[in-house]
Amino acid sequence: MGAVPLPRIPLQVGAGESRSARLGQGSPGAWLGYGAPLDLLAITAVPDSAMVAIGTGHDEVDRVLGGGFVPGSVTLLGGEPGVGKSTLAHQVASSMALSGHLVVMHSAEEPLAQVARRARRLGRLSDRLLLSEGGDVLALCASVSAMEYPPALVVVDSIQTVADPRVGAAPGSVGQVRASASILADLAKGLGIAVLLIGHVTKEGSLAGPRTLEHLVDTVLSFEGDRHHSLRFLRALKHRFAATGELGLFEIGTEGLREVEDPGQLLLGDRQEGMPGSIVLPVLQGKRVVLVEMQALVTPAAQGSPRRSAQGVDSARLAMLLAVLEQRAGISLAAHDCYVSVAGGMDAGEPAADLAIVMAVVSALYRRPLPAHLVAFGELGLGGELRQVTPLTERLDEAARLGFSEVVLPERSLEISGAAGLGVGGTGFSTGAQMALNGASRRGPLQLRGVRVLEEALASSGLGG
């Protein structure tokens, strides 16, 4: 499609004199020493060339990628050694091959016999999954370019172990990683194929190699998890084709990675009811809500400044919440060490976790267990007020689905949702006109308890005084 002619509007650079008149009748670009001018298109005239993503055969991976791999894109998968990056990449490659796609998996770290042994152990073999080995990235690109039918996906394990022989540096160096990634990016865009690069992380948790590596690729995925536990998390740190807030959950075992279809059941499976400092929080992960256990432990400080430790929660926010607790509720932890953790390795960094954190801390301090069927969420302001959080219906639906019967939440959330009207969901919620806010109101299997300030929330849960 050619350029759309646009009316020429003179740019006034002097009193009554246009730019064209000032520069003469020749091309302004040529006069200034620029190159040939580009065609300028109206945004409404640009054709829609959106590409359809190729599904991976794994719902959790597709959830994070927004549908799958986009042809012509480069994805970087990072994670600590032994977390399961190669296993995940192989399962994705095998699933795509079994669905009829041609896939090339290049190993620069393991011999082909070891790669094939892993495939047999996982029990997912397909003759449409082609293997290659070696450290020459140019040889890999030449082999892929020479294929009669280009593959849908090329997996490189890993980007730190392939090298461009024209670059006088060792594999894994800054120059080699940048050069190899740039060549593979050109291959992806030139052939219109998806490329998946596996990368290592440093001791500090960042991807090994130059920072520019993250800018060369379209998507950066992080595969995380404690090597001593079975749960694994897949997150998108950067994604040019979809949102980055989604979370994929897997459980690793002898037969590889298994997708966790119901994370709430798994994460709460080991919870001990009747334990002080424990409460359940519905946390938003992308477009879905996951119920997690918020745990707190409070002990007398031995000496000096009290310790504050947080896992899955921002430590600075924990310090702020403890200050609000002291100033607005009169509960001081100046002489106590405080430890807060989200069980299972999940992240609860959203403001909606504030109320659950404070209630867990006070429960641990007073050694008073909270009701086992209780769920709490809400943002806590510096004045001790409970602020509304969204979404509301999804959090309540998930709590009711897993058998919880009581929810402490900001009253403002109920008022706003009541004004708009809550749709009927799996919990049997009715319209907002039926939501009485004068005390506890029962909605199907849930009892909703709206509170306005922190003291009210603590008192309603047996933690006051």
C-alpha positions as MATLAB code, in Angstrom:
seq = 'MGAVPLPRIPLQVGAGESRSARLGQGSPGAWLGYGAPLDLLAITAVPDSAMVAIGTGHDEVDRVLGGGFVPGSVTLLGGEPGVGKSTLAHQVASSMALSGHLVVMHSAEEPLAQVARRARRLGRLSDRLLLSEGGDVLALCASVSAMEYPPALVVVDSIQTVADPRVGAAPGSVGQVRASASILADLAKGLGIAVLLIGHVTKEGSLAGPRTLEHLVDTVLSFEGDRHHSLRFLRALKHRFAATGELGLFEIGTEGLREVEDPGQLLLGDRQEGMPGSIVLPVLQGKRVVLVEMQALVTPAAQGSPRRSAQGVDSARLAMLLAVLEQRAGISLAAHDCYVSVAGGMDAGEPAADLAIVMAVVSALYRRPLPAHLVAFGELGLGGELRQVTPLTERLDEAARLGFSEVVLPERSLEISGAAGLGVGGTGFSTGAQMALNGASRRGPLQLRGVRVLEEALASSGLGG';
ca = [
       0.000    0.000    0.000;
       1.445    3.356   -0.996;
       1.711    6.484    1.041;
      -1.460    8.448    1.711;
      -1.108   12.001    0.357;
      -1.425   14.536    3.147;
      -1.942   18.284    2.818;
       1.280   20.258    3.067;
       1.194   22.564    6.069;
       4.041   25.125    6.147;
       6.030   25.300    9.351;
       6.514   28.933   10.299;
      10.169   29.568   11.083;
      10.221   33.296   10.605;
       7.898   36.250   10.347;
       5.497   35.198    7.591;
       8.048   32.829    6.047;
       7.496   29.077    5.711;
      10.218   26.472    6.093;
      10.033   25.604    2.376;
      10.500   29.220    1.391;
      13.434   29.660    3.758;
      15.213   26.538    2.518;
      14.409   27.111   -1.127;
      12.507   24.928   -3.559;
      14.776   21.905   -3.104;
      14.244   19.012   -0.684;
      14.664   20.181    2.934;
      16.159   16.809    3.774;
      18.784   17.077    1.076;
      19.612   20.642    2.118;
      20.171   19.491    5.715;
      22.297   16.538    4.637;
      19.765   13.843    5.532;
      19.064   10.759    3.459;
      16.049   10.038    1.279;
      12.756   10.858    2.991;
      10.489    8.101    4.266;
       6.859    7.514    3.359;
       4.602    8.834    6.103;
       1.382    6.852    6.523;
      -1.747    7.893    8.331;
      -2.291    5.516   11.241;
      -5.715    4.604    9.851;
      -4.080    3.452    6.594;
      -1.634    1.004    8.203;
      -2.836   -2.562    7.459;
      -3.540   -4.913   10.326;
      -0.801   -7.546   10.157;
      -1.296   -9.130   13.557;
       0.059  -12.684   13.676;
      -1.751  -15.536   15.349;
       0.187  -17.076   18.223;
       1.045  -20.784   18.029;
      -0.210  -22.697   21.041;
       2.339  -24.701   23.008;
       0.004  -27.458   24.144;
       0.424  -26.350   27.771;
      -2.332  -24.142   29.150;
      -0.127  -22.609   31.845;
       2.549  -21.603   29.317;
      -0.059  -20.241   26.912;
      -1.599  -18.294   29.788;
       1.684  -16.495   30.453;
       2.430  -15.952   26.742;
      -1.041  -14.729   25.933;
      -1.840  -17.663   23.647;
       1.545  -19.068   22.626;
       4.627  -18.180   20.602;
       4.272  -15.430   18.003;
       6.015  -16.241   14.667;
       9.091  -14.085   14.212;
       9.518  -13.498   17.950;
      12.418  -14.293   20.273;
      11.722  -15.474   23.824;
      14.304  -15.715   26.594;
      13.622  -18.281   29.351;
      15.735  -17.674   32.454;
      16.075  -19.510   35.736;
      18.516  -20.927   38.261;
      20.429  -24.117   37.452;
      18.373  -27.210   38.201;
      15.015  -25.430   38.430;
      13.706  -27.238   35.332;
      14.248  -24.858   32.404;
      15.411  -27.567   29.999;
      12.595  -29.879   31.107;
       9.998  -27.174   30.477;
      11.496  -26.303   27.093;
      11.583  -29.974   26.076;
       7.981  -30.584   27.129;
       6.855  -27.527   25.166;
       8.862  -28.609   22.114;
       7.529  -32.169   22.327;
       3.917  -31.020   22.700;
       4.200  -28.763   19.684;
       5.815  -31.567   17.663;
       3.101  -34.029   18.663;
       0.487  -31.520   17.496;
       2.046  -31.479   14.027;
       4.497  -28.572   14.191;
       8.103  -28.964   13.092;
      10.450  -28.099   15.972;
      14.258  -27.885   16.161;
      15.941  -28.273   19.534;
      19.625  -27.340   19.624;
      21.733  -28.426   22.581;
      25.057  -26.749   23.228;
      25.378  -28.060   26.790;
      24.218  -31.697   26.756;
      25.035  -34.464   24.267;
      22.159  -35.634   22.093;
      22.070  -38.986   23.884;
      21.242  -37.226   27.148;
      18.569  -35.107   25.478;
      16.985  -38.221   23.938;
      17.175  -40.014   27.283;
      15.184  -37.199   28.906;
      12.603  -37.423   26.118;
      12.150  -41.160   26.652;
      11.831  -40.637   30.404;
       9.103  -38.073   29.829;
       7.455  -40.390   27.324;
       6.813  -37.771   24.646;
       8.551  -38.777   21.406;
       7.833  -37.423   17.936;
       9.758  -37.600   14.677;
       8.828  -33.955   14.057;
      11.164  -32.930   16.879;
      14.621  -32.554   15.351;
      17.785  -32.410   17.479;
      21.171  -30.826   16.838;
      24.243  -30.104   18.942;
      27.305  -27.906   18.875;
      28.433  -24.439   19.858;
      28.528  -22.725   16.425;
      25.506  -20.439   16.159;
      26.205  -19.781   12.479;
      26.083  -23.490   11.679;
      22.746  -23.743   13.485;
      21.296  -20.823   11.521;
      22.597  -22.276    8.235;
      20.964  -25.626    9.008;
      17.618  -24.054    9.853;
      17.713  -21.781    6.803;
      18.408  -24.755    4.532;
      15.333  -26.704    5.682;
      12.699  -27.195    3.001;
       9.955  -26.301    5.466;
      10.913  -23.829    8.192;
      10.196  -24.991   11.746;
       7.586  -23.368   13.926;
       9.995  -23.197   16.867;
      13.756  -23.329   17.403;
      14.974  -23.966   20.961;
      18.571  -23.053   21.878;
      19.921  -24.502   25.129;
      21.621  -22.293   26.096;
      22.430  -18.794   24.805;
      25.513  -18.684   27.055;
      27.090  -21.741   25.396;
      26.699  -20.922   21.693;
      29.115  -18.578   19.968;
      29.797  -16.751   16.734;
      33.250  -17.923   15.505;
      33.851  -14.499   13.949;
      33.840  -12.871   17.385;
      37.123  -13.239   19.187;
      35.736  -14.011   22.614;
      34.844  -17.057   24.669;
      31.267  -18.389   24.797;
      29.283  -16.736   27.553;
      31.176  -13.458   27.351;
      29.324  -10.197   26.916;
      30.290   -9.859   23.265;
      29.447  -13.446   22.373;
      26.061  -13.465   24.074;
      25.096  -10.212   22.383;
      26.306  -11.378   18.970;
      24.658  -14.797   19.179;
      21.335  -13.367   20.340;
      21.391  -10.794   17.547;
      22.021  -13.490   14.912;
      19.217  -15.665   16.231;
      16.869  -12.665   16.332;
      17.639  -11.983   12.652;
      16.932  -15.659   11.911;
      13.562  -15.490   13.660;
      12.424  -12.364   11.868;
      13.888  -13.401    8.511;
      12.130  -16.787    8.420;
       9.089  -15.833   10.488;
       9.747  -18.515   13.116;
       9.681  -18.428   16.907;
      12.993  -18.819   18.758;
      13.254  -19.828   22.413;
      16.560  -19.087   24.137;
      17.370  -20.681   27.485;
      19.492  -18.511   29.741;
      21.143  -18.836   33.147;
      20.808  -16.443   36.052;
      23.540  -15.098   38.303;
      23.778  -15.496   42.068;
      21.977  -12.169   42.398;
      19.012  -13.593   40.479;
      19.456  -11.562   37.281;
      19.973  -13.041   33.831;
      23.597  -13.780   33.023;
      25.058  -11.849   30.124;
      24.739   -8.222   29.011;
      21.693   -6.180   29.935;
      21.165   -5.569   26.225;
      20.186   -9.243   25.878;
      16.822   -8.456   27.442;
      16.345   -5.602   24.963;
      17.167   -7.801   21.958;
      14.354  -10.260   22.667;
      10.601   -9.774   22.546;
       9.744  -11.762   25.667;
      11.587  -12.521   28.900;
      10.247  -15.428   30.958;
      11.391  -16.287   34.464;
      11.094  -19.862   35.735;
      11.372  -19.878   39.509;
      11.023  -22.207   42.447;
      12.818  -23.679   45.421;
      14.913  -26.658   44.312;
      13.905  -28.435   47.524;
      10.182  -28.063   46.785;
       8.080  -29.244   43.875;
       6.228  -26.035   42.995;
       7.477  -23.981   40.035;
       6.344  -20.544   38.814;
       6.500  -19.179   35.271;
       6.277  -15.386   34.950;
       6.683  -12.946   32.070;
       9.012  -10.093   33.012;
       8.700   -8.533   29.553;
       6.237   -9.321   26.781;
       5.590   -7.258   23.679;
       2.496   -9.175   22.644;
       0.450   -9.469   25.857;
       0.280   -8.423   29.498;
       3.015   -9.440   31.928;
       0.917  -10.094   35.024;
      -0.017  -13.714   34.364;
       1.418  -16.602   36.379;
       1.855  -20.218   35.322;
       2.144  -22.904   38.006;
       3.761  -26.313   37.676;
       4.641  -29.178   39.949;
       7.845  -31.038   39.146;
       8.203  -34.778   39.670;
       9.861  -37.885   38.257;
       7.778  -37.596   35.087;
       8.605  -33.982   34.443;
       6.480  -30.904   34.977;
       2.765  -31.164   35.614;
       0.464  -28.199   35.247;
      -1.345  -27.135   38.416;
      -4.949  -26.634   37.394;
      -6.206  -25.753   40.892;
      -3.400  -23.840   42.659;
      -5.565  -22.966   45.663;
      -6.053  -26.609   46.607;
      -2.327  -27.274   46.315;
      -1.136  -24.163   48.154;
      -3.540  -24.649   51.075;
      -3.149  -28.419   51.271;
      -0.544  -28.303   54.071;
      -2.192  -25.545   56.103;
      -2.594  -26.253   59.825;
      -5.872  -24.906   61.140;
      -5.946  -23.285   64.561;
      -2.381  -21.957   64.266;
      -1.814  -18.361   65.455;
      -0.426  -16.081   62.755;
      -2.160  -17.831   59.852;
      -4.820  -16.387   57.550;
      -5.940  -16.976   53.956;
      -5.660  -14.233   51.349;
      -7.173  -14.167   47.828;
      -4.333  -12.702   45.773;
      -4.670  -11.600   42.161;
      -2.257  -13.271   39.749;
      -2.854  -11.901   36.276;
      -6.495  -12.539   35.427;
      -7.131  -15.200   38.035;
      -7.373  -15.219   41.812;
      -5.331  -17.673   43.877;
      -5.894  -18.341   47.571;
      -2.645  -18.354   49.546;
      -1.768  -18.664   53.207;
      -0.244  -15.607   54.856;
       1.886  -16.594   57.855;
       3.411  -14.458   60.597;
       5.698  -15.218   63.525;
       6.388  -12.727   66.323;
       9.050  -13.353   68.966;
      10.721  -11.171   71.630;
      13.746   -9.354   70.246;
      17.009  -10.613   71.681;
      18.920   -7.352   71.609;
      19.387   -4.211   69.592;
      16.998   -3.336   66.780;
      14.175   -5.823   66.197;
      14.341   -7.914   63.027;
      11.876   -7.595   60.169;
      11.883  -10.391   57.618;
       9.497  -10.805   54.685;
       9.167  -13.475   51.992;
       6.671  -12.934   49.209;
       5.915   -9.489   50.672;
       7.777   -6.225   50.163;
       9.891   -5.564   53.272;
       9.398   -1.796   53.046;
       5.639   -2.234   52.959;
       5.814   -4.552   55.975;
       7.663   -1.850   57.915;
       5.005    0.699   56.927;
       2.170   -1.615   58.010;
       3.815   -2.169   61.395;
       4.091    1.602   61.840;
       0.382    2.032   61.009;
      -0.451   -0.774   63.434;
       1.382    1.020   66.229;
       0.076    4.523   65.546;
      -3.537    3.739   64.602;
      -4.278    0.643   66.698;
      -1.863    1.139   69.597;
      -0.145   -2.221   69.039;
       3.639   -1.877   69.141;
       6.186   -4.436   67.975;
       9.206   -2.314   68.900;
      10.420   -5.050   71.266;
       9.612   -7.978   68.952;
      11.098   -9.621   65.904;
       8.534  -10.029   63.120;
       8.627  -12.591   60.315;
       6.054  -12.657   57.507;
       5.901  -15.221   54.726;
       3.544  -16.305   51.955;
       3.456  -20.098   52.138;
       4.394  -22.021   49.014;
       6.755  -19.412   47.601;
       3.988  -17.278   46.104;
       4.219  -13.508   45.759;
       1.600  -11.301   47.432;
       2.928   -7.882   46.532;
      -0.409   -6.200   45.781;
      -1.863   -3.674   48.265;
      -4.865   -5.963   48.828;
      -2.608   -8.107   51.028;
      -2.241   -5.353   53.674;
      -5.149   -6.396   55.877;
      -4.191  -10.074   55.847;
      -0.602   -9.223   56.794;
      -1.623   -7.069   59.768;
      -4.193   -9.591   61.004;
      -1.655  -12.416   60.798;
       0.913  -10.355   62.735;
      -1.532   -9.432   65.510;
      -2.752  -13.040   65.695;
       0.846  -14.204   66.141;
       1.570  -11.484   68.711;
      -1.469  -12.317   70.873;
      -1.216  -16.056   70.149;
      -4.857  -16.070   69.146;
      -5.691  -18.223   66.135;
      -8.062  -16.797   63.565;
     -11.084  -18.809   62.388;
     -10.054  -21.455   59.872;
     -12.865  -20.485   57.489;
     -11.873  -16.782   57.436;
     -10.518  -14.887   54.417;
      -9.350  -11.263   54.554;
      -8.133   -8.679   52.051;
      -7.951   -4.893   51.730;
      -5.489   -2.036   51.329;
      -4.483   -0.228   54.522;
      -3.885    3.525   54.388;
      -1.550    5.500   56.611;
      -4.537    6.799   58.543;
      -5.603    3.289   59.453;
      -8.480    3.329   56.953;
      -9.330    0.313   54.788;
      -9.357    1.188   51.104;
     -11.246   -0.555   48.339;
      -9.556   -3.160   46.152;
     -10.528   -4.777   42.875;
     -11.648   -7.156   41.586;
     -14.147   -8.097   44.279;
     -16.424  -10.711   42.719;
     -13.565  -12.930   41.554;
     -12.000  -12.977   45.033;
     -15.284  -13.870   46.680;
     -16.076  -16.529   44.092;
     -12.751  -18.272   44.669;
     -13.115  -18.114   48.452;
     -16.579  -19.667   48.301;
     -15.464  -22.317   45.805;
     -12.829  -23.585   48.223;
     -15.248  -23.764   51.140;
     -14.542  -20.552   53.080;
     -17.543  -18.962   54.725;
     -16.454  -15.596   56.147;
     -14.721  -12.621   54.538;
     -13.365   -9.465   56.147;
     -12.959   -6.741   53.527;
     -13.166   -2.950   53.126;
     -16.724   -1.702   53.498;
     -16.033    0.747   50.689;
     -15.640   -2.178   48.276;
     -19.113   -3.394   49.182;
     -20.611    0.070   48.781;
     -19.128    0.615   45.333;
     -19.979   -2.886   44.172;
     -23.447   -2.452   45.596;
     -23.928    0.723   43.578;
     -22.898   -1.040   40.397;
     -24.558   -4.352   41.273;
     -22.753   -7.646   41.618;
     -23.604  -10.198   38.977;
     -24.782  -13.618   39.996;
     -21.781  -15.944   40.183;
     -20.919  -19.399   41.443;
     -21.257  -18.172   45.021;
     -24.836  -17.076   44.597;
     -24.110  -13.336   45.000;
     -27.190  -11.208   44.453;
     -27.486   -7.567   43.475;
     -25.975   -4.788   45.504;
     -29.375   -3.547   46.615;
     -29.581   -6.595   48.851;
     -26.152   -5.942   50.360;
     -26.934   -4.556   53.800;
     -23.854   -2.827   55.167;
     -25.099   -2.437   58.746;
     -23.039   -5.301   60.134;
     -22.458   -8.715   58.655;
     -24.547   -9.685   55.645;
     -24.795  -13.223   54.322;
     -24.451  -13.882   50.610;
     -24.959  -17.507   49.710;
     -22.182  -19.514   51.389;
     -20.226  -16.358   52.333;
     -20.669  -13.960   55.209;
     -19.308  -10.571   54.131;
     -18.080   -8.312   56.919;
     -17.302   -4.806   55.691;
     -14.995   -2.715   57.895;
     -13.837    0.883   57.589;
     -10.766    1.117   59.844;
      -8.053   -1.207   61.101;
      -9.290   -1.310   64.727;
     -12.709   -2.393   63.537;
     -11.203   -5.198   61.451;
      -9.168   -6.503   64.398;
     -12.083   -6.311   66.821;
     -14.439   -8.126   64.442;
     -11.991  -11.030   64.252;
     -11.374  -11.392   67.987;
      -8.020   -9.570   67.927;
      -9.003   -6.350   69.646;
      -7.509   -5.352   73.000;
];
